[in-house]
């Protein structure tokens, strides 16, 4: 877990890593975390709104889109919890989602 915490710490310098290095490290750390927690791909990726097959592609090296990557970072930095993700999912799929997401309309 320490590796994950350190990996997603805010960068204090502007030197960027090459994309291929970043995605490889992220992939390896994500897989290690998921396996440490003994979670299936389906369960792990569902909390981020990603299907099992797409999550499998991410774990195999496919590029993770920025919104998912940001959410993963927030999750691993403990800024966003499982409960937060669950509440967000319930809001998204509630019958009143349109009213909640577009107040004043």
C-alpha positions, -999 to 999 in steps of 0.1 A, spaced: 0 0 0 29 24 7 39 22 -29 5 33 -40 3 61 -15 37 74 -26 29 70 -63 -1 93 -63 14 121 -42 12 155 -57 42 164 -78 62 193 -64 83 196 -96 74 202 -132 95 174 -146 71 149 -163 77 112 -167 74 97 -202 38 84 -207 49 48 -212 67 47 -179 38 63 -161 12 40 -175 33 9 -168 39 19 -132 2 28 -127 -9 -5 -142 15 -26 -120 5 -7 -89 -32 -10 -96 -29 -48 -102 -9 -52 -70 -34 -32 -50 -64 -51 -64 -48 -85 -58 -37 -75 -23 -74 -66 -15 -84 -99 -32 -109 -82 -54 -120 -93 -88 -115 -70 -118 -153 -66 -120 -156 -55 -84 -126 -32 -84 -132 -14 -117 -170 -11 -111 -164 14 -83 -149 37 -110 -177 32 -135 -155 9 -157 -166 -25 -170 -145 -57 -162 -134 -60 -199 -123 -24 -201 -105 -27 -167 -88 -58 -180 -75 -38 -210 -62 -11 -187 -44 -37 -167 -30 -51 -199 -15 -18 -209 -43 2 -226 -42 39 -218 -64 49 -189 -86 80 -198 -78 111 -177 -111 111 -158 -106 75 -146 -70 82 -139 -79 112 -118 -105 92 -99 -80 64 -92 -55 90 -79 -81 105 -56 -91 70 -44 -55 60 -37 -47 93 -19 -78 86 2 -95 118 -9 -124 97 -23 -137 67 -4 -157 37 -14 -187 53 3 -182 85 -18 -181 64 -50 -212 45 -39 -231 77 -32 -221 91 -66 -233 59 -83 -266 60 -66 -271 96 -76 -262 89 -112 -287 61 -115 -315 76 -94 -347 87 -112 -340 123 -100 -304 124 -114 -312 150 -140 -327 174 -114 -297 168 -91 -271 173 -118 -289 203 -134 -303 224 -105 -325 253 -115 -338 237 -147 
